[in-house]
Amino acid sequence: MAINTKIWMTGSLDWFGYIGNEEMFLGHRSFPNPPEEGDTWTNEVGDMFRITNGEIEHIGKTDPPKKYWE
């Protein structure tokens, strides 16, 4: 299934996309590649996303994942 949300990757390998009319940071290594229907993930700042019906949805915010090497 194709993803209908406009997404792009920057030169620093960060993924961004338009959720509605808002540009949002989708993640770095946390972004599923390739993105597929039903994928869920939490980016480095705690935003949670899900792919439903070919669209990336922002489903909420949580505490950012802990980094154990810092």
mmCIF file as gemmi writes it, N, C-alpha and C atoms, coordinates in Angstrom:
data_model
loop_
_atom_site.group_PDB
_atom_site.id
_atom_site.type_symbol
_atom_site.label_atom_id
_atom_site.label_alt_id
_atom_site.label_comp_id
_atom_site.label_asym_id
_atom_site.label_entity_id
_atom_site.label_seq_id
_atom_site.pdbx_PDB_ins_code
_atom_site.Cartn_x
_atom_site.Cartn_y
_atom_site.Cartn_z
_atom_site.occupancy
_atom_site.B_iso_or_equiv
_atom_site.pdbx_formal_charge
_atom_site.auth_seq_id
_atom_site.auth_asym_id
_atom_site.pdbx_PDB_model_num
ATOM 1 N N . MET Axp A 1 ? 0.844 -1.183 0 1 0 ? 1 A 1
ATOM 2 C CA . MET Axp A 1 ? 0 0 0 1 0 ? 1 A 1
ATOM 3 C C . MET Axp A 1 ? 0.884 1.238 0 1 0 ? 1 A 1
ATOM 4 N N . ALA Axp A 2 ? 0.488 2.235 -0.734 1 0 ? 2 A 1
ATOM 5 C CA . ALA Axp A 2 ? 1.245 3.485 -0.817 1 0 ? 2 A 1
ATOM 6 C C . ALA Axp A 2 ? 0.931 4.373 0.38 1 0 ? 2 A 1
ATOM 7 N N . ILE Axp A 3 ? 1.933 5.144 0.79 1 0 ? 3 A 1
ATOM 8 C CA . ILE Axp A 3 ? 1.744 6.137 1.85 1 0 ? 3 A 1
ATOM 9 C C . ILE Axp A 3 ? 1.333 7.448 1.192 1 0 ? 3 A 1
ATOM 10 N N . ASN Axp A 4 ? 0.202 8.014 1.602 1 0 ? 4 A 1
ATOM 11 C CA . ASN Axp A 4 ? -0.322 9.239 0.997 1 0 ? 4 A 1
ATOM 12 C C . ASN Axp A 4 ? 0.21 10.497 1.656 1 0 ? 4 A 1
ATOM 13 N N . THR Axp A 5 ? 0.836 10.376 2.821 1 0 ? 5 A 1
ATOM 14 C CA . THR Axp A 5 ? 1.393 11.521 3.525 1 0 ? 5 A 1
ATOM 15 C C . THR Axp A 5 ? 2.695 11.934 2.848 1 0 ? 5 A 1
ATOM 16 N N . LYS Axp A 6 ? 2.868 13.235 2.616 1 0 ? 6 A 1
ATOM 17 C CA . LYS Axp A 6 ? 4.112 13.719 2.017 1 0 ? 6 A 1
ATOM 18 C C . LYS Axp A 6 ? 5.21 13.646 3.074 1 0 ? 6 A 1
ATOM 19 N N . ILE Axp A 7 ? 6.259 12.851 2.79 1 0 ? 7 A 1
ATOM 20 C CA . ILE Axp A 7 ? 7.375 12.697 3.723 1 0 ? 7 A 1
ATOM 21 C C . ILE Axp A 7 ? 8.675 12.958 2.979 1 0 ? 7 A 1
ATOM 22 N N . TRP Axp A 8 ? 9.719 13.348 3.724 1 0 ? 8 A 1
ATOM 23 C CA . TRP Axp A 8 ? 11.04 13.545 3.144 1 0 ? 8 A 1
ATOM 24 C C . TRP Axp A 8 ? 12.107 13.354 4.203 1 0 ? 8 A 1
ATOM 25 N N . MET Axp A 9 ? 13.317 13.053 3.729 1 0 ? 9 A 1
ATOM 26 C CA . MET Axp A 9 ? 14.459 12.855 4.604 1 0 ? 9 A 1
ATOM 27 C C . MET Axp A 9 ? 15.472 13.955 4.334 1 0 ? 9 A 1
ATOM 28 N N . THR Axp A 10 ? 16.012 14.527 5.396 1 0 ? 10 A 1
ATOM 29 C CA . THR Axp A 10 ? 17.015 15.576 5.254 1 0 ? 10 A 1
ATOM 30 C C . THR Axp A 10 ? 18.399 14.947 5.084 1 0 ? 10 A 1
ATOM 31 N N . GLY Axp A 11 ? 19.391 15.775 4.818 1 0 ? 11 A 1
ATOM 32 C CA . GLY Axp A 11 ? 20.762 15.298 4.681 1 0 ? 11 A 1
ATOM 33 C C . GLY Axp A 11 ? 21.324 14.695 5.952 1 0 ? 11 A 1
ATOM 34 N N . SER Axp A 12 ? 20.75 15.049 7.101 1 0 ? 12 A 1
ATOM 35 C CA . SER Axp A 12 ? 21.2 14.475 8.37 1 0 ? 12 A 1
ATOM 36 C C . SER Axp A 12 ? 20.378 13.245 8.759 1 0 ? 12 A 1
ATOM 37 N N . LEU Axp A 13 ? 19.632 12.694 7.785 1 0 ? 13 A 1
ATOM 38 C CA . LEU Axp A 13 ? 18.843 11.463 7.94 1 0 ? 13 A 1
ATOM 39 C C . LEU Axp A 13 ? 17.665 11.605 8.903 1 0 ? 13 A 1
ATOM 40 N N . ASP Axp A 14 ? 17.163 12.818 9.095 1 0 ? 14 A 1
ATOM 41 C CA . ASP Axp A 14 ? 15.945 13.052 9.869 1 0 ? 14 A 1
ATOM 42 C C . ASP Axp A 14 ? 14.751 12.986 8.918 1 0 ? 14 A 1
ATOM 43 N N . TRP Axp A 15 ? 13.665 12.357 9.35 1 0 ? 15 A 1
ATOM 44 C CA . TRP Axp A 15 ? 12.447 12.239 8.545 1 0 ? 15 A 1
ATOM 45 C C . TRP Axp A 15 ? 11.428 13.269 9.021 1 0 ? 15 A 1
ATOM 46 N N . PHE Axp A 16 ? 10.799 13.949 8.069 1 0 ? 16 A 1
ATOM 47 C CA . PHE Axp A 16 ? 9.75 14.928 8.326 1 0 ? 16 A 1
ATOM 48 C C . PHE Axp A 16 ? 8.562 14.61 7.437 1 0 ? 16 A 1
ATOM 49 N N . GLY Axp A 17 ? 7.393 15.103 7.826 1 0 ? 17 A 1
ATOM 50 C CA . GLY Axp A 17 ? 6.205 14.927 7.009 1 0 ? 17 A 1
ATOM 51 C C . GLY Axp A 17 ? 5.15 15.942 7.381 1 0 ? 17 A 1
ATOM 52 N N . TYR Axp A 18 ? 4.162 16.104 6.499 1 0 ? 18 A 1
ATOM 53 C CA . TYR Axp A 18 ? 3.028 16.978 6.778 1 0 ? 18 A 1
ATOM 54 C C . TYR Axp A 18 ? 1.903 16.142 7.375 1 0 ? 18 A 1
ATOM 55 N N . ILE Axp A 19 ? 1.538 16.447 8.609 1 0 ? 19 A 1
ATOM 56 C CA . ILE Axp A 19 ? 0.387 15.845 9.274 1 0 ? 19 A 1
ATOM 57 C C . ILE Axp A 19 ? -0.664 16.947 9.296 1 0 ? 19 A 1
ATOM 58 N N . GLY Axp A 20 ? -1.686 16.8 8.461 1 0 ? 20 A 1
ATOM 59 C CA . GLY Axp A 20 ? -2.604 17.92 8.249 1 0 ? 20 A 1
ATOM 60 C C . GLY Axp A 20 ? -1.838 19.013 7.517 1 0 ? 20 A 1
ATOM 61 N N . ASN Axp A 21 ? -1.838 20.214 8.056 1 0 ? 21 A 1
ATOM 62 C CA . ASN Axp A 21 ? -1.091 21.324 7.465 1 0 ? 21 A 1
ATOM 63 C C . ASN Axp A 21 ? 0.183 21.628 8.232 1 0 ? 21 A 1
ATOM 64 N N . GLU Axp A 22 ? 0.541 20.783 9.195 1 0 ? 22 A 1
ATOM 65 C CA . GLU Axp A 22 ? 1.683 21.042 10.068 1 0 ? 22 A 1
ATOM 66 C C . GLU Axp A 22 ? 2.863 20.14 9.705 1 0 ? 22 A 1
ATOM 67 N N . GLU Axp A 23 ? 4.035 20.759 9.564 1 0 ? 23 A 1
ATOM 68 C CA . GLU Axp A 23 ? 5.256 19.993 9.336 1 0 ? 23 A 1
ATOM 69 C C . GLU Axp A 23 ? 5.702 19.397 10.665 1 0 ? 23 A 1
ATOM 70 N N . MET Axp A 24 ? 5.91 18.075 10.706 1 0 ? 24 A 1
ATOM 71 C CA . MET Axp A 24 ? 6.276 17.412 11.957 1 0 ? 24 A 1
ATOM 72 C C . MET Axp A 24 ? 7.528 16.57 11.764 1 0 ? 24 A 1
ATOM 73 N N . PHE Axp A 25 ? 8.337 16.505 12.825 1 0 ? 25 A 1
ATOM 74 C CA . PHE Axp A 25 ? 9.492 15.626 12.872 1 0 ? 25 A 1
ATOM 75 C C . PHE Axp A 25 ? 8.985 14.22 13.127 1 0 ? 25 A 1
ATOM 76 N N . LEU Axp A 26 ? 9.274 13.294 12.22 1 0 ? 26 A 1
ATOM 77 C CA . LEU Axp A 26 ? 8.782 11.915 12.347 1 0 ? 26 A 1
ATOM 78 C C . LEU Axp A 26 ? 9.781 10.992 13.021 1 0 ? 26 A 1
ATOM 79 N N . GLY Axp A 27 ? 11.033 11.368 13.014 1 0 ? 27 A 1
ATOM 80 C CA . GLY Axp A 27 ? 12.023 10.541 13.68 1 0 ? 27 A 1
ATOM 81 C C . GLY Axp A 27 ? 13.317 10.456 12.896 1 0 ? 27 A 1
ATOM 82 N N . HIS Axp A 28 ? 14.253 9.79 13.496 1 0 ? 28 A 1
ATOM 83 C CA . HIS Axp A 28 ? 15.561 9.567 12.884 1 0 ? 28 A 1
ATOM 84 C C . HIS Axp A 28 ? 15.661 8.068 12.634 1 0 ? 28 A 1
ATOM 85 N N . ARG Axp A 29 ? 16.232 7.345 13.53 1 0 ? 29 A 1
ATOM 86 C CA . ARG Axp A 29 ? 16.298 5.886 13.392 1 0 ? 29 A 1
ATOM 87 C C . ARG Axp A 29 ? 14.974 5.226 13.754 1 0 ? 29 A 1
ATOM 88 N N . SER Axp A 30 ? 14.114 5.928 14.474 1 0 ? 30 A 1
ATOM 89 C CA . SER Axp A 30 ? 12.842 5.345 14.902 1 0 ? 30 A 1
ATOM 90 C C . SER Axp A 30 ? 11.834 5.241 13.756 1 0 ? 30 A 1
ATOM 91 N N . PHE Axp A 31 ? 12.031 5.983 12.67 1 0 ? 31 A 1
ATOM 92 C CA . PHE Axp A 31 ? 11.083 5.977 11.549 1 0 ? 31 A 1
ATOM 93 C C . PHE Axp A 31 ? 11.156 4.634 10.82 1 0 ? 31 A 1
ATOM 94 N N . PRO Axp A 32 ? 10.005 3.951 10.624 1 0 ? 32 A 1
ATOM 95 C CA . PRO Axp A 32 ? 10.04 2.644 9.945 1 0 ? 32 A 1
ATOM 96 C C . PRO Axp A 32 ? 10.394 2.813 8.467 1 0 ? 32 A 1
ATOM 97 N N . ASN Axp A 33 ? 11.362 2.043 8.007 1 0 ? 33 A 1
ATOM 98 C CA . ASN Axp A 33 ? 11.785 2.165 6.624 1 0 ? 33 A 1
ATOM 99 C C . ASN Axp A 33 ? 11.887 0.772 6.016 1 0 ? 33 A 1
ATOM 100 N N . PRO Axp A 34 ? 11.031 0.4 5.093 1 0 ? 34 A 1
ATOM 101 C CA . PRO Axp A 34 ? 10.002 1.217 4.467 1 0 ? 34 A 1
ATOM 102 C C . PRO Axp A 34 ? 8.75 1.298 5.353 1 0 ? 34 A 1
ATOM 103 N N . PRO Axp A 35 ? 8.059 2.439 5.301 1 0 ? 35 A 1
ATOM 104 C CA . PRO Axp A 35 ? 6.83 2.57 6.091 1 0 ? 35 A 1
ATOM 105 C C . PRO Axp A 35 ? 5.717 1.71 5.499 1 0 ? 35 A 1
ATOM 106 N N . GLU Axp A 36 ? 4.997 0.993 6.366 1 0 ? 36 A 1
ATOM 107 C CA . GLU Axp A 36 ? 3.926 0.108 5.918 1 0 ? 36 A 1
ATOM 108 C C . GLU Axp A 36 ? 2.679 0.311 6.766 1 0 ? 36 A 1
ATOM 109 N N . GLU Axp A 37 ? 1.56 -0.066 6.221 1 0 ? 37 A 1
ATOM 110 C CA . GLU Axp A 37 ? 0.275 0.015 6.913 1 0 ? 37 A 1
ATOM 111 C C . GLU Axp A 37 ? 0.352 -0.68 8.271 1 0 ? 37 A 1
ATOM 112 N N . GLY Axp A 38 ? -0.133 -0.013 9.317 1 0 ? 38 A 1
ATOM 113 C CA . GLY Axp A 38 ? -0.156 -0.59 10.653 1 0 ? 38 A 1
ATOM 114 C C . GLY Axp A 38 ? 1.075 -0.3 11.491 1 0 ? 38 A 1
ATOM 115 N N . ASP Axp A 39 ? 2.133 0.256 10.895 1 0 ? 39 A 1
ATOM 116 C CA . ASP Axp A 39 ? 3.341 0.586 11.664 1 0 ? 39 A 1
ATOM 117 C C . ASP Axp A 39 ? 3.035 1.64 12.726 1 0 ? 39 A 1
ATOM 118 N N . THR Axp A 40 ? 3.614 1.473 13.903 1 0 ? 40 A 1
ATOM 119 C CA . THR Axp A 40 ? 3.543 2.48 14.964 1 0 ? 40 A 1
ATOM 120 C C . THR Axp A 40 ? 4.962 2.72 15.459 1 0 ? 40 A 1
ATOM 121 N N . TRP Axp A 41 ? 5.238 3.953 15.89 1 0 ? 41 A 1
ATOM 122 C CA . TRP Axp A 41 ? 6.558 4.279 16.43 1 0 ? 41 A 1
ATOM 123 C C . TRP Axp A 41 ? 6.477 5.542 17.264 1 0 ? 41 A 1
ATOM 124 N N . THR Axp A 42 ? 7.5 5.709 18.094 1 0 ? 42 A 1
ATOM 125 C CA . THR Axp A 42 ? 7.66 6.9 18.922 1 0 ? 42 A 1
ATOM 126 C C . THR Axp A 42 ? 8.994 7.521 18.548 1 0 ? 42 A 1
ATOM 127 N N . ASN Axp A 43 ? 8.974 8.814 18.21 1 0 ? 43 A 1
ATOM 128 C CA . ASN Axp A 43 ? 10.231 9.453 17.813 1 0 ? 43 A 1
ATOM 129 C C . ASN Axp A 43 ? 11.04 9.866 19.034 1 0 ? 43 A 1
ATOM 130 N N . GLU Axp A 44 ? 12.175 10.472 18.786 1 0 ? 44 A 1
ATOM 131 C CA . GLU Axp A 44 ? 13.134 10.799 19.836 1 0 ? 44 A 1
ATOM 132 C C . GLU Axp A 44 ? 12.636 11.853 20.827 1 0 ? 44 A 1
ATOM 133 N N . VAL Axp A 45 ? 11.603 12.622 20.461 1 0 ? 45 A 1
ATOM 134 C CA . VAL Axp A 45 ? 11.072 13.645 21.368 1 0 ? 45 A 1
ATOM 135 C C . VAL Axp A 45 ? 9.756 13.227 22.015 1 0 ? 45 A 1
ATOM 136 N N . GLY Axp A 46 ? 9.292 11.991 21.763 1 0 ? 46 A 1
ATOM 137 C CA . GLY Axp A 46 ? 8.113 11.462 22.44 1 0 ? 46 A 1
ATOM 138 C C . GLY Axp A 46 ? 6.814 11.536 21.662 1 0 ? 46 A 1
ATOM 139 N N . ASP Axp A 47 ? 6.834 12.009 20.416 1 0 ? 47 A 1
ATOM 140 C CA . ASP Axp A 47 ? 5.62 12.018 19.594 1 0 ? 47 A 1
ATOM 141 C C . ASP Axp A 47 ? 5.355 10.606 19.086 1 0 ? 47 A 1
ATOM 142 N N . MET Axp A 48 ? 4.096 10.162 19.167 1 0 ? 48 A 1
ATOM 143 C CA . MET Axp A 48 ? 3.721 8.817 18.735 1 0 ? 48 A 1
ATOM 144 C C . MET Axp A 48 ? 2.942 8.899 17.421 1 0 ? 48 A 1
ATOM 145 N N . PHE Axp A 49 ? 3.247 7.982 16.508 1 0 ? 49 A 1
ATOM 146 C CA . PHE Axp A 49 ? 2.629 7.972 15.188 1 0 ? 49 A 1
ATOM 147 C C . PHE Axp A 49 ? 2.149 6.577 14.841 1 0 ? 49 A 1
ATOM 148 N N . ARG Axp A 50 ? 1.179 6.536 13.88 1 0 ? 50 A 1
ATOM 149 C CA . ARG Axp A 50 ? 0.652 5.266 13.373 1 0 ? 50 A 1
ATOM 150 C C . ARG Axp A 50 ? 0.28 5.496 11.906 1 0 ? 50 A 1
ATOM 151 N N . ILE Axp A 51 ? 0.434 4.463 11.086 1 0 ? 51 A 1
ATOM 152 C CA . ILE Axp A 51 ? 0.015 4.543 9.689 1 0 ? 51 A 1
ATOM 153 C C . ILE Axp A 51 ? -1.303 3.795 9.559 1 0 ? 51 A 1
ATOM 154 N N . THR Axp A 52 ? -2.355 4.532 9.166 1 0 ? 52 A 1
ATOM 155 C CA . THR Axp A 52 ? -3.697 3.984 8.998 1 0 ? 52 A 1
ATOM 156 C C . THR Axp A 52 ? -4.259 4.456 7.668 1 0 ? 52 A 1
ATOM 157 N N . ASN Axp A 53 ? -4.757 3.539 6.871 1 0 ? 53 A 1
ATOM 158 C CA . ASN Axp A 53 ? -5.338 3.864 5.559 1 0 ? 53 A 1
ATOM 159 C C . ASN Axp A 53 ? -4.375 4.68 4.694 1 0 ? 53 A 1
ATOM 160 N N . GLY Axp A 54 ? -3.091 4.39 4.784 1 0 ? 54 A 1
ATOM 161 C CA . GLY Axp A 54 ? -2.09 5.057 3.964 1 0 ? 54 A 1
ATOM 162 C C . GLY Axp A 54 ? -1.688 6.441 4.442 1 0 ? 54 A 1
ATOM 163 N N . GLU Axp A 55 ? -2.189 6.882 5.575 1 0 ? 55 A 1
ATOM 164 C CA . GLU Axp A 55 ? -1.878 8.208 6.131 1 0 ? 55 A 1
ATOM 165 C C . GLU Axp A 55 ? -1.132 8.054 7.45 1 0 ? 55 A 1
ATOM 166 N N . ILE Axp A 56 ? -0.128 8.895 7.669 1 0 ? 56 A 1
ATOM 167 C CA . ILE Axp A 56 ? 0.567 8.923 8.95 1 0 ? 56 A 1
ATOM 168 C C . ILE Axp A 56 ? -0.237 9.806 9.891 1 0 ? 56 A 1
ATOM 169 N N . GLU Axp A 57 ? -0.589 9.279 11.058 1 0 ? 57 A 1
ATOM 170 C CA . GLU Axp A 57 ? -1.373 10.007 12.061 1 0 ? 57 A 1
ATOM 171 C C . GLU Axp A 57 ? -0.516 10.267 13.289 1 0 ? 57 A 1
ATOM 172 N N . HIS Axp A 58 ? -0.648 11.455 13.864 1 0 ? 58 A 1
ATOM 173 C CA . HIS Axp A 58 ? -0.03 11.767 15.159 1 0 ? 58 A 1
ATOM 174 C C . HIS Axp A 58 ? -1.043 11.337 16.207 1 0 ? 58 A 1
ATOM 175 N N . ILE Axp A 59 ? -0.702 10.324 17.011 1 0 ? 59 A 1
ATOM 176 C CA . ILE Axp A 59 ? -1.695 9.766 17.944 1 0 ? 59 A 1
ATOM 177 C C . ILE Axp A 59 ? -1.478 10.185 19.389 1 0 ? 59 A 1
ATOM 178 N N . GLY Axp A 60 ? -0.476 11 19.649 1 0 ? 60 A 1
ATOM 179 C CA . GLY Axp A 60 ? -0.279 11.473 21.011 1 0 ? 60 A 1
ATOM 180 C C . GLY Axp A 60 ? 1.174 11.764 21.328 1 0 ? 60 A 1
ATOM 181 N N . LYS Axp A 61 ? 1.405 12.055 22.586 1 0 ? 61 A 1
ATOM 182 C CA . LYS Axp A 61 ? 2.74 12.379 23.064 1 0 ? 61 A 1
ATOM 183 C C . LYS Axp A 61 ? 2.991 11.609 24.353 1 0 ? 61 A 1
ATOM 184 N N . THR Axp A 62 ? 4.219 11.176 24.544 1 0 ? 62 A 1
ATOM 185 C CA . THR Axp A 62 ? 4.617 10.436 25.73 1 0 ? 62 A 1
ATOM 186 C C . THR Axp A 62 ? 6.012 10.904 26.129 1 0 ? 62 A 1
ATOM 187 N N . ASP Axp A 63 ? 6.528 10.338 27.204 1 0 ? 63 A 1
ATOM 188 C CA . ASP Axp A 63 ? 7.91 10.639 27.572 1 0 ? 63 A 1
ATOM 189 C C . ASP Axp A 63 ? 8.832 10.111 26.482 1 0 ? 63 A 1
ATOM 190 N N . PRO Axp A 64 ? 9.878 10.855 26.136 1 0 ? 64 A 1
ATOM 191 C CA . PRO Axp A 64 ? 10.815 10.362 25.124 1 0 ? 64 A 1
ATOM 192 C C . PRO Axp A 64 ? 11.456 9.052 25.578 1 0 ? 64 A 1
ATOM 193 N N . PRO Axp A 65 ? 11.786 8.183 24.62 1 0 ? 65 A 1
ATOM 194 C CA . PRO Axp A 65 ? 12.47 6.931 24.992 1 0 ? 65 A 1
ATOM 195 C C . PRO Axp A 65 ? 13.795 7.223 25.685 1 0 ? 65 A 1
ATOM 196 N N . LYS Axp A 66 ? 14.131 6.411 26.68 1 0 ? 66 A 1
ATOM 197 C CA . LYS Axp A 66 ? 15.383 6.596 27.41 1 0 ? 66 A 1
ATOM 198 C C . LYS Axp A 66 ? 16.561 6.095 26.578 1 0 ? 66 A 1
ATOM 199 N N . LYS Axp A 67 ? 17.656 6.852 26.647 1 0 ? 67 A 1
ATOM 200 C CA . LYS Axp A 67 ? 18.895 6.454 25.992 1 0 ? 67 A 1
ATOM 201 C C . LYS Axp A 67 ? 19.833 5.984 27.086 1 0 ? 67 A 1
ATOM 202 N N . TYR Axp A 68 ? 20.181 4.731 27.048 1 0 ? 68 A 1
ATOM 203 C CA . TYR Axp A 68 ? 20.973 4.145 28.119 1 0 ? 68 A 1
ATOM 204 C C . TYR Axp A 68 ? 22.468 4.362 27.948 1 0 ? 68 A 1
ATOM 205 N N . TRP Axp A 69 ? 22.894 4.898 26.828 1 0 ? 69 A 1
ATOM 206 C CA . TRP Axp A 69 ? 24.309 5.098 26.605 1 0 ? 69 A 1
ATOM 207 C C . TRP Axp A 69 ? 24.758 6.517 26.907 1 0 ? 69 A 1
ATOM 208 N N . GLU Axp A 70 ? 23.856 7.375 27.372 1 0 ? 70 A 1
ATOM 209 C CA . GLU Axp A 70 ? 24.231 8.752 27.731 1 0 ? 70 A 1
ATOM 210 C C . GLU Axp A 70 ? 24.347 8.917 29.213 1 0 ? 70 A 1
